[in-house]
Amino acid sequence: MEGREEIKGSKPSFPLSFWEVTMAFTVVMGFVLGLGGVYLTMPASDYSFLKLPRSLEDLHILRDHLEIYTSDYTLQVLVGYCAVYIFMQTFMIPGTVFMSLLAGALFGVVKGVALVVITATAGASSCYFLSKLVGRPLVISLWPDKLSFFQAQVAQRRESLLNYMLFLRLTPTLPNTFINVASPIVDVPYHIFFMATFIGLIPAAFLTVRAGIALGELQSVGDLYDFNSIATLFLIGVVSVTPTLMSKPKL
């Protein structure tokens, strides 16, 4: 099949362009310098509460402690938050939904949504670049069928690729983690990947951040997405992909 030939085809000795290397290097250095700056400027204290939240209970503990520092050390908390979120997105570590809830609890809806969308897009971009460098064998090994399907869809919808990528970001058709690592493998241009990620994450980020404001009322992560929320996301997704569905794919 043509798709499988493209997946297995030869690739350049170094697959990143100069500007992609520059952006990837900037993300990595920002992560390192950010965490270093946070460590050096925070007051001496017991930071044993600092760990990646794996449950709502962990999130409550983290929120209660960070609220103490947020007003006096806003910049440090922001930088630390961004660095951790980008790190989790880059290396596909589960739990970013808890980080999104935390943004709402600490910063409110407007600032929280902006923070989540920016950091999630930066983390997804970092994952994109990492996958472009070393991800091909991993993706082909873990998701061969899903990758073939994704590549065929991308090839058919080149003229309306942004709409299709927006649809994927807005709906659970394909996991976001898979989209991040597979996009460079199937030749989704970075500017389309970036725009679809930045715009497509806004609705889900709004729902999660808003829920974080009333964190005490949340019984489980499943409560984030009720029927109305899911239906709204699907409706937005269908609207975004309508031009793609109406266009005739090239044979």
C-alpha positions, -999 to +999 in steps of 0.1 A: +000+000+000+011+035-007+006+046+029+028+019+043+055+027+017+055+063+029+058+052+065+087+029+058+103+053+032+137+068+036+141+098+057+168+125+058+198+120+081+186+148+103+149+153+100+146+188+118+151+220+100+172+248+115+142+267+129+127+235+143+159+228+161+159+264+174+124+261+187+131+227+203+162+240+219+144+270+232+117+248+248+143+226+265+164+255+278+133+273+290+124+242+309+158+239+325+163+276+333+127+279+345+130+251+371+164+263+381+152+298+386+122+286+406+144+265+428+169+293+435+143+320+443+117+302+464+120+305+502+134+276+522+106+253+532+093+217+532+083+210+496+074+173+502+039+182+489+053+189+455+045+158+433+026+151+401-010+147+411-025+113+404-059+118+420-082+145+432-069+140+467-034+147+456-047+177+437-064+191+468-032+189+488-012+205+461-038+233+456-040+240+493-002+244+496+004+263+464-023+289+473+000+301+501+028+309+476+008+321+446+002+356+458+037+363+470+056+342+445+033+344+414+061+344+388+078+314+404+046+294+406+038+303+370+072+293+357+072+261+377+037+252+365+046+258+328+078+238+331+060+208+346+031+209+322+055+211+292+076+182+305+045+160+310+032+168+275+067+162+259+072+128+274+035+117+273+032+115+311-005+110+321-021+135+345-022+168+326-060+170+333-051+175+370-027+203+360-055+220+340-078+217+371-050+232+392-047+262+368-084+270+374-081+266+412-050+289+414-056+315+386-093+316+376-109+310+343-094+336+320-058+333+332-062+296+337-074+289+302-046+311+287-020+293+308-033+258+299-036+265+262-002+280+259+016+254+279-003+225+263+006+238+229+042+242+238+043+207+253+026+192+222+051+211+200+080+197+220+066+162+217+062+168+179+098+177+175+110+148+197+089+124+178+103+138+145+137+130+157+133+096+173+097+086+174+092+068+141+101+033+153+081+037+185+049+049+167+051+022+140+056-005+167+029+006+191+001+019+167+007+004+132-030+003+123-039+036+138-009+052+121-019+038+087-055+051+092-042+085+103-018+088+073-045+078+048-068+105+062-041+132+062-032+123+026-068+125+015-075+158+032-044+179+024-064+208+010-084+211+042-059+196+066-064+224+092-101+216+095-094+179+099-067+185+126-091+208+144-118+181+143-093+156+159-083+181+186-120+188+195-132+153+196-119+120+210-116+104+176-078+099+182-060+104+215-041+137+218-009+118+227-011+098+195-017+130+174+013+146+190+037+118+182+022+106+149+018+140+132+054+144+121+055+108+110+026+113+086+040+147+074+015+171+090+032+205+086+042+221+119+023+253+113-009+234+108-002+212+138+004+243+159-027+262+148-050+232+152-035+225+187-037+261+199-073+267+187-086+231+192-076+229+228-095+260+239-130+245+244-118+215+265-094+237+284-123+260+293-144+231+306-115+218+327-103+251+341-138+261+350-143+229+369-110+236+388-126+267+403-151+245+421-126+218+428-143+209+462-175+200+444-158+176+419-162+139+429-143+124+400-125+133+368-154+117+350-176+146+362-157+170+340-174+158+309-212+154+312-234+148+282-239+185+274-201+191+275-193+161+252-222+171+229-209+206+227-174+195+218-187+172+191-208+199+176-179+223+174-158+194+159-184+187+133-186+223+123-148+225+120-146+194+098-176+202+076-155+218+048-133+187+048-162+163+045-177+184+017-145+184-003-137+155-026-106+137-015-080+132-041-076+096-053 
